[in-house]
Amino acid sequence: MRLRENNHVVGYVFISPFVLGFLIFTLYPILSSLYLSFTQYDLLSSATWIGTDNYQKMLMDDEMYWKSLKVTLTYVFASVPLRLAFALFVAMILNKAMSGIGLYRAAFYLPSLIGGSVAVSIMWKQIFGEKGLVNSFLGVIGIHTDVSWIGHPATALWTLILLSVWQFGSSMLIFLAGLKNIPASYYEAAAVDGAGGIRKFFQITLPLLSPIILFNLIMQTISAFMTFTPAYIISNGEGSPLGNTLLYSLYLFRRAFVFFEMGYASAMAWAMLIIIAVITLVIFKSSKYWVHYESKGE
């Protein structure tokens, strides 16, 4: 009996760092932000309870909030499908047996390791600037322009989308793992029946890869909503030009640490959580129509 009690004590000792870390660094900040979302708080004075005023202001009076939400939804719905499509395309190429394939996989994964860094964002800003690599290349082929792709309202957001697509490595590796789990006998049987490459892709690859697509879709959607560093660096922290790169996370940051409206920023954070939860739920609900699970015999 005493031995069993000692084992329990040892178990509690081992799990205590995680439990304490979760309570102090996760649960407490979450509950604190929920409370602050109903207060007026500027980091310098005590929080004052104002009820739902922050949420009413956000939904009724703040035009820039709706601007940032529109920009973010455009960014998410454009970058995520393009990123997944490109990742799947590269994964299918790298699923071939060829010499040095490991080196190619590492090279294609590298952008995902460094893509969200400040250095890459600065490099991206230079590439699409007035005197950048893109304009230099266009000049070589006879198209002379001095437009700043980063600074033009019509193209600024698309430079961020391209940066997101360039960071396709993590999705590519997951797709690659899924492709390797598809039995080669399926393709051989389809070839005997006269199926071509396109038919094999749509009738074998996509259905069997659909659970992986669902996972990548949800993870990349959540990640896209939280994009901050590229927008902050490329737009000088202002969401310029004309607010066309003012992503939700960047506007939340400005409200919290530029205007010192921590209560309002907390309300924005909870609104963002609800938006992501709703979109994730919609994806899950729609998955029964397009995700194929072999275990269910669908």
N, C-alpha and C positions, 0 to 999 in steps of 0.2 A: 504493500500500500504506500509506504514511504517512498519506494523507488518510483512508483507511478507519479506521485506528487512532485518528486524531484525532476522527472522528465517534463512535466507540465511547466515547471518553473524555467527550465532550460529553454523550452519552446517559446515561452513568453519573452525571455531575454533576447532570443534571436530575432523575433518578429517585431520587437519594440522599436528599433530604428525606423522601420518602414511605417509603423503605425504613428509614431511621433511625427515623422516627416510628413505623412499625409495630413494629419490633424493641423500641424503648424503651418505648413507651406502650401497646402492645397485647400482643405476644407475651410479653414479660417479666412483666407483671402476671398474665397468664393462667397461666403456668407457676409463678409465685410462689404464686398462690392455690391451685393444685393441691398444691404442696408443703405449704403452711400447713394445708391441710385434714387432713393426717395429723400435725399437731402441736398442742401446747398453747401458745398464744401470746396474750399480753395487751397487746401494743403497748409495754410498759414493760421487759420482760425478754426474754432470748433465747428463741427457739422451741425447744420440747422435743419430740422425736419420740415419738408415742404410737400409731403405727400406725392401725388402723381404729377406735379408741375413739370418735372424734367421730361416725362414721357409726353405730356401734352405739348410742350414746347417743341420737342423733337418731331412730332407728327403734324402739328398744326402751323408752327411759326418759322421753322428753320428750313429755308429753301436749300441751303448748302447740304443739309442732311440728305435730302432727296436727290440732290446732284451727286453726292458721293455714292449713294445706293445705286443709282442708275449706272454710274461709271463702273462700280464694282460688279454688278450683274452682267454688264457688257463684257467686262474682262473675264469673268468666270465662264460664261456661256460661249465665249470665243476661244479662250486659251485651253480649257480642259479637253474639249473634243479634238482640237488640233494636236495637242500634246499626246493624247492617247493614240490617235491615228498614226502619228509619226513614230511613236514608241513601238507600236505593233508592227509597222512597216520595217523598221530597223531590226526588230527582234526576229522577224521571219527571215531576213537576210542573214543574220548571225546564227540562225538555226541550222545552217548548212555545215557540212564537214569540210573544213579547209585548214590549211596550215596557218599557224599563228592566230587562230580564232580567239584564244584567250587574251591576246594583246589588243585585238580589235574591241572586244567586249569591255576591257578596262578603259580603253580610250573613249568609247562612247558613254561610259558611265561617269567619267571624270567631270563633265559639266554639272552633274547633279551634286557633286561634292563641293564645288566652288561657286555654283551659279547664284546662290543667294547672298554672296559676300559683298562687302562694300567695294572691294577692288574691282570685281567684275561689273558692278553697277557703274562705276566710274569709267571703266573701259567701254561699256555699252554706250555711255553718254558721249564719249569721244568718237566712237565708230559712226553714230548717227548724227553727229554734230555738223555744223556748217562746213568745216574743213575736214570732215571725217572720212573714214575708209569707204563708206557707201558712195558718197559724192565723188571721191577720187576714182572709184571703179566705174561709175556712170560716165565720168569724163573720158575714160579710156575708150569706152565703146561709142563715144560721140554724143552723149547726153550731158550737157553742161548745165549744172544747177548749183546754186548756193543756198538752197533751202536747208534749214535745220529740221531734220525729221523729228527730233526730240522737242523742238520748240514750236512746231506747227500744230494748231488745234486738231486738224483732221488726221494727223499721223502719230501724234505723241503717244496715245494709248496703245496703238498697234506696235510700237517699239517695245513696250512692256510685255505685250502678248507674245512677241517673237522671242523675247528673253525667257519667258515661261516655257515656250515650246522647246527652246534649246536645252532646257533642264529636264530632258525626258528619260534620263538614265535609270532612275529607280523603277519607273513603270516598265521600261524595256526589260529589265532583269526579271521582273515578275511575269511579264508576258512570255519571256524566254523559258522560264521554268514551266509555265503552263503548256507551251508548245511541245516541250520534251515529254510531257505526260500523255500526249495524244498518240495512240498506237499507230505505227507505220502501216499495219495491216489494213486500217481503214482507207488510207490513201491508195494502197495497192488494189483493194477491191473496187474502189471508185474508178481507178484507171482501167481495170478490166471491163467495167461497164461503159467505158468511153467518156468519162468525165474529164473535162479540161481543168486547167489551173484555177480559173475563176469559179467554176462550179464547186470544186473541192474546197475553196476558201469559204464560200457562203453556206455550203451544206455540211461541211465537216469541221473546219477550223473555227469559224465563228460560234456555232452552237456549243462545241465542246469547250471553247475558251470563254464562254459567256459568264461563268462564275468569277473568273479572273477579271474580266472587264468590269463586272459589278463592283468588285473590291477596289480596283484602281479608280473607277469613276467616283466612288464615295470618298476615298482618301484624297484624291487630287482636287475634288471640289472643295473639301474642307480646307486643304492647304491653300488653294487659290483665294479663298475668302480672307485668309490671314496674311496674305502678301503685304509686306511693309517696306523692307529695305530698298528694293529697286525703285519704288515710287518715291520714297523719301530722298534718295540720292539724286535721281535723275531730274526731279522737279524742284530741287533745292529745299525740300521740306514744305513746299507750299501747294503742291498739286497743280502747278502751272503746266501748260498755258490755259488760262480761262477755266481752271478747275477740271480740265479734261483728263488729268492723271490723279485726281483726288480720290484715291481708293478709300474705302470705309475705314480701314485700320489707320490710314494716315490722318484722316479727319478726326478720328477718335483721339489719336495722339496729340493733335493740335489743340483740341478742346481740353485735354487733360494737362499738358505740359507747356503749352504756349499761352493759352487763355486762363489756365489754372481753374478750370471748371470740372473738378474731379467727380462731383456728383452727377453732372450731365454726361460725362464720359462713361461713368459706370452704367448709366441707363442705356447709353448706346451699346455698350458691351453686352448687356442682357438682351437687347433687341437683336443684336447680331447672332447671339446664341439661338434665339427663337427662329430667326430666318434660316440659319444653317440646319437646325433640327427639322423644320418644315420641308426644306428641299431634300434632305436626306430621307425623310419619311416618304416623300413622293417617289424618290428613286427606288426605295425598297418596295413600295406598293406596286410600282410598274414592273418590277423585276419578274413577277410571276408570268408576264406575257412574253418575255424575251430571254430569260435565263434558263438554261437547260441543265438539270441535275440528273446524272445517269442513275443514281440510287433510287430516284422516284419513277424511273422508267418513262420520263417525259420525252 
